[in-house]
Amino acid sequence: MSATKGAIVLLIGVFFVSWAAILIKLSHSEPTTIAFFRMFFSTIMVAVAIPFYHGKWFIQKRDLAITLLSGIFLGLHFYTWVAGLKVTSISSSVVLVTTQPIFVAILGYLILRERIGIYGVIAVILGLLGSFLVARGDLKIDPAHLKGDILSLLGAVFAGTYLFLGRYLRPRVDLIPYIVTVYGVSSLVLLILGLATRSIAVPTGGSDYLIFFLLALGPTILGHNLYNYALRHLPAFPVGISILGEPVLATIWGILIFGEKPLFTTLLGGIIIILAIVLVMTRMKKAIEVVA
């Protein structure tokens, strides 16, 4: 893939992913309902490819078990992040959820003993500092915003775990078996959580079904698949750094559509978090995506 074509693919992928937070804000449904239908529709869309896939699914039972675990963490990610996004600003939520690579690096060190060096340590400290600044500014507006920030950050932890497991599995498991299983398990987890907490309900308006469909088609199917395509054909660093375009674009859409002007502390914290992610990406041998 040429550099120009690769840049276009990345830009299109980031563009689609950046609309996730906007579409979620536009929906009138409960957070768990939004998360469930997004992943349910995504599962149906990727399942269409099953008849055309002629490879093997899971050769080792361990890979299947880890894939199921990965789907659980993906479901928990959407359960917490969508709930957090509903009660805090778009800029705060997307900046905090973008800290996923930092948690991937932490897990790599704790579980695989991957060295992150002094830059990795600085990145973790900066990530915590940036998150603190974002939360501190939101707390002054409304305590509910702080709850949203905490849920968004927790969503980043779950997503980081999902991506960490995926990074381990993807060299051995083909894309179709992986995403069909992960998306399906994620949908089931969200349904169970929604029923257990009574936080899931049938949408009352037809417009919400359209939003769920667009969430599945845009950010999930097109956005992340284009990103995965770029991961296979471009150097890790530019692909990894491209994820930083998502919070920037989402913040711009939030200003234009909802009039949400980010606080100075959110901007400052966001810049610090972006710096932290850049430092993390310079230490990683492989780029990873961000789930939103």
DRENZAKE-293949 format. One record per residue (C-alpha): residue in one letter; x, y, z. Coordinates in steps of 0.2 Angstrom, whole numbers, padded with zeros to 4 digits, always signed. Layout:
AXYZ;...
This chain:
M+0000+0000+0000;S+0007+0017-0005;A+0009+0031+0008;T-0005+0041+0000;K-0017+0027-0001;G-0013+0022+0017;A-0016+0040+0023;I-0033+0040+0014;V-0038+0024+0022;L-0033+0030+0040;L-0042+0046+0038;I-0058+0038+0032;G-0057+0025+0046;V-0054+0039+0060;F-0068+0049+0052;F-0081+0035+0054;V-0075+0031+0072;S-0076+0049+0077;W-0095+0049+0075;A-0098+0036+0088;A-0100+0048+0102;I-0111+0060+0092;L-0123+0046+0087;I-0124+0040+0105;K-0128+0057+0111;L-0142+0059+0098;S-0150+0043+0104;H-0164+0045+0117;S-0163+0027+0123;E-0155+0020+0139;P-0136+0018+0138;T-0137-0001+0139;T-0150-0002+0125;I-0139+0008+0114;A-0123-0002+0117;F-0133-0019+0115;F-0141-0014+0099;R-0125-0007+0092;M-0116-0024+0095;F-0131-0034+0090;F-0132-0026+0073;S-0113-0027+0071;T-0114-0045+0074;I-0127-0048+0061;M-0117-0038+0049;V-0101-0048+0051;A-0110-0064+0052;V-0115-0061+0034;A-0097-0065+0029;I-0098-0083+0037;P-0104-0092+0022;F-0089-0085+0012;Y-0076-0089+0025;H-0068-0106+0022;G-0054-0106+0034;K-0053-0114+0051;W-0061-0107+0066;F-0052-0111+0083;I-0039-0124+0082;Q-0034-0123+0100;K-0047-0123+0114;R-0037-0110+0123;D-0039-0097+0109;L-0057-0100+0110;A-0058-0097+0128;I-0047-0081+0127;T-0058-0075+0112;L-0074-0077+0123;L-0065-0068+0137;S-0061-0054+0125;G-0079-0053+0120;I-0084-0051+0138;F-0072-0036+0141;L-0078-0028+0125;G-0096-0029+0131;L-0090-0021+0148;H-0081-0008+0138;F-0097-0002+0129;Y-0108-0004+0145;T-0097+0008+0155;W-0092+0020+0141;V-0109+0023+0134;A-0116+0026+0151;G-0102+0038+0155;L-0104+0047+0139;K-0122+0050+0143;V-0118+0060+0158;T-0102+0070+0154;S-0096+0080+0139;I-0091+0072+0122;S-0074+0080+0123;S-0070+0073+0141;S-0077+0056+0137;V-0068+0053+0121;V-0052+0060+0128;L-0052+0048+0143;V-0058+0033+0133;T-0043+0036+0121;T-0031+0031+0135;Q-0033+0013+0130;P-0015+0011+0124;I-0008+0016+0141;F-0018+0001+0149;V-0012-0011+0135;A+0006-0006+0139;I+0003-0008+0158;L-0005-0026+0155;G+0010-0030+0144;Y+0022-0026+0158;L+0012-0035+0171;I+0007-0051+0162;L+0020-0053+0148;R+0034-0043+0157;E+0036-0032+0141;R+0048-0018+0145;I+0041-0001+0143;G+0056+0009+0149;I+0057+0026+0157;Y+0046+0033+0143;G+0033+0021+0147;V+0033+0026+0165;I+0032+0044+0161;A+0017+0040+0149;V+0008+0032+0163;I+0011+0047+0175;L+0006+0059+0161;G-0010+0049+0157;L-0015+0049+0175;L-0011+0068+0177;G-0021+0072+0161;S-0036+0062+0167;F-0036+0071+0184;L-0036+0088+0175;V-0051+0082+0165;A-0061+0076+0180;R-0056+0090+0191;G-0063+0103+0178;D-0079+0093+0176;L-0082+0091+0194;K-0084+0110+0196;I-0098+0110+0183;D-0108+0095+0190;P-0104+0080+0201;A-0113+0069+0188;H-0099+0074+0175;L-0087+0066+0187;K-0097+0050+0187;G-0097+0050+0168;D-0078+0053+0168;I-0075+0038+0179;L-0086+0027+0169;S-0077+0033+0153;L-0060+0029+0161;L-0066+0012+0167;G-0072+0009+0149;A-0054+0013+0143;V-0048+0000+0156;F-0060-0014+0149;A-0056-0009+0131;G-0037-0009+0134;T-0039-0027+0141;Y-0049-0032+0126;L-0036-0025+0114;F-0022-0033+0124;L-0031-0050+0122;G-0034-0047+0104;R-0016-0042+0101;Y-0011-0059+0108;L-0024-0069+0098;R-0024-0060+0081;P-0008-0068+0074;R-0016-0085+0076;V-0035-0082+0074;D-0042-0076+0057;L-0052-0060+0057;I-0069-0067+0053;P-0070-0081+0067;Y-0063-0068+0079;I-0075-0053+0076;V-0090-0064+0074;T-0087-0073+0091;V-0081-0057+0100;Y-0096-0046+0094;G-0108-0060+0098;V-0102-0063+0115;S-0101-0044+0118;S-0120-0043+0113;L-0124-0057+0125;V-0115-0049+0139;L-0124-0032+0136;L-0141-0041+0136;I-0138-0050+0152;L-0131-0034+0161;G-0146-0025+0154;L-0159-0038+0160;A-0150-0040+0177;T-0150-0021+0180;R-0166-0017+0171;S-0157-0004+0161;I-0162-0011+0144;A-0178-0007+0135;V-0186-0008+0118;P-0183+0009+0109;T-0199+0019+0107;G-0194+0029+0092;G-0189+0022+0075;S-0175+0035+0073;D-0166+0026+0087;Y-0165+0010+0077;L-0157+0021+0063;I-0144+0027+0075;F-0140+0009+0081;F-0138+0004+0063;L-0127+0019+0059;L-0117+0015+0075;A-0114-0003+0069;L-0111+0001+0051;G-0100+0017+0053;P-0089+0017+0068;T-0089-0002+0071;I-0089-0011+0054;L-0081+0003+0042;G-0071+0012+0055;H-0062-0002+0064;N-0061-0013+0049;L-0052+0001+0039;Y-0041+0003+0054;N-0037-0015+0055;Y-0033-0015+0036;A-0021-0001+0038;L-0013-0010+0053;R-0008-0024+0041;H+0000-0013+0027;L+0007+0002+0036;P+0021+0005+0049;A+0015+0004+0067;F+0019+0021+0073;P+0009+0032+0060;V-0006+0020+0062;G-0005+0020+0081;I-0004+0039+0081;S-0019+0041+0070;I-0030+0036+0084;L-0028+0053+0091;G-0038+0060+0077;E-0054+0052+0085;P-0055+0063+0101;V-0050+0079+0090;L-0064+0076+0077;A-0077+0070+0090;T-0074+0086+0100;I-0076+0097+0084;W-0092+0088+0080;G-0098+0091+0098;I-0095+0109+0096;L-0104+0111+0079;I-0119+0100+0083;F-0122+0102+0102;G-0113+0118+0105;E-0102+0109+0118;K-0087+0119+0121;P-0073+0110+0130;L-0066+0117+0146;F-0049+0124+0147;T-0044+0110+0159;T-0052+0097+0147;L-0041+0104+0133;L-0025+0104+0144;G-0029+0087+0151;G-0032+0081+0133;I-0015+0088+0127;I-0006+0079+0141;I-0015+0063+0137;I-0011+0064+0119;L+0007+0066+0123;A+0006+0051+0135;I-0001+0041+0120;V+0013+0046+0109;L+0026+0041+0121;V+0017+0024+0123;M+0016+0021+0104;T+0035+0025+0102;R+0038+0010+0114;M+0026-0002+0106;K+0032-0014+0093;K+0014-0015+0086;A+0001-0002+0084;I-0016-0005+0091;E-0033+0003+0088;V-0045+0012+0100;V-0062+0006+0103;A-0076+0019+0103;
